[in-house]
Amino acid sequence: MPSTPSPAVSRGMRTFGEHLSTWRKLRQLTAAQVAERAGVSVSTLLRLENGSGASLENVLRISRALGVMDALLAATDPYEHDIGRLRADQNLPTRVRPPARS
């Protein structure tokens, strides 16, 4: 059973949905057009636009249909941010384990 998102996550979901809705309107596309291009139902698109959430696959499908998927992926690229660039020469572990207790 999924847990209720924190207020910060709920706010982020609403904001992200509003951004996608604005992109759709700026491109003068109907919800039905975007849903068809993304291969999702109109109700899935509208749920995402209203901040109710969607699977990552559907987020990427809709983002691609709106032409913003590359920007979304770039925003999460760790090497596009200061800490990632500072640690770019480090070898990343295959797993991260919690520190051992004494």
C-alpha positions in Angstrom: 0.0 0.0 0.0 1.5 3.4 -1.0 2.1 5.8 1.8 0.8 9.4 1.7 3.5 11.7 0.2 5.0 14.3 2.5 3.9 17.9 2.0 7.0 18.8 0.1 6.5 15.9 -2.3 2.8 16.7 -2.7 3.8 20.3 -3.6 6.4 19.1 -6.0 3.9 16.8 -7.7 1.4 19.7 -8.1 4.1 22.0 -9.4 5.4 19.4 -11.9 1.9 18.7 -13.1 1.3 22.5 -13.5 4.5 22.7 -15.5 3.4 19.9 -17.9 0.0 21.5 -18.3 1.6 24.8 -19.1 3.9 23.2 -21.7 0.9 21.5 -23.3 -1.0 24.8 -23.5 2.0 26.7 -24.8 2.2 24.1 -27.6 -1.5 24.5 -28.2 -2.2 20.8 -27.8 -5.3 19.2 -26.3 -5.1 16.7 -23.5 -6.3 14.1 -26.0 -3.5 14.9 -28.5 -0.8 14.6 -25.9 -2.3 11.5 -24.4 -2.4 9.9 -27.9 1.2 10.9 -28.7 2.4 9.6 -25.3 0.4 6.3 -25.6 -1.4 7.0 -22.3 -5.1 7.6 -21.4 -6.4 11.1 -21.1 -7.2 10.4 -17.5 -3.6 9.4 -16.8 -2.4 12.7 -18.3 -4.9 14.7 -16.4 -4.0 12.9 -13.2 -0.4 13.8 -13.7 -1.3 17.4 -14.6 -3.4 17.6 -11.4 -0.5 16.4 -9.2 -1.9 13.0 -8.4 1.1 11.2 -9.7 1.9 8.7 -12.4 4.4 6.0 -13.1 7.9 7.1 -14.1 7.3 5.5 -17.5 4.2 7.6 -18.0 6.0 10.8 -16.8 8.7 10.2 -19.4 6.2 9.3 -22.2 4.3 12.5 -21.5 7.4 14.6 -21.2 8.7 13.2 -24.5 5.3 14.0 -26.2 5.7 17.6 -25.0 9.3 17.8 -26.1 10.8 18.3 -22.6 12.1 14.8 -21.8 15.7 15.7 -22.6 15.6 18.8 -20.3 14.0 16.6 -17.5 16.7 14.0 -17.9 19.4 16.7 -17.9 18.0 18.2 -14.7 18.7 14.9 -12.9 22.1 14.3 -14.4 24.5 14.3 -11.4 27.4 15.5 -13.6 25.5 18.6 -14.5 25.6 19.8 -10.9 28.4 21.0 -8.7 28.7 17.9 -6.4 28.7 15.6 -9.4 31.4 17.6 -11.2 33.5 17.7 -8.0 33.4 14.0 -7.6 33.4 13.0 -11.3 36.9 11.5 -11.1 36.0 9.2 -8.2 35.1 5.6 -8.8 31.5 5.0 -7.7 30.7 2.0 -5.6 28.4 -0.6 -7.0 26.5 -0.5 -3.7 26.3 1.9 -0.9 26.2 0.4 2.6 25.5 2.0 5.9 28.5 2.7 8.1 29.5 -0.2 10.4 28.3 0.2 14.0 31.0 0.2 16.8 
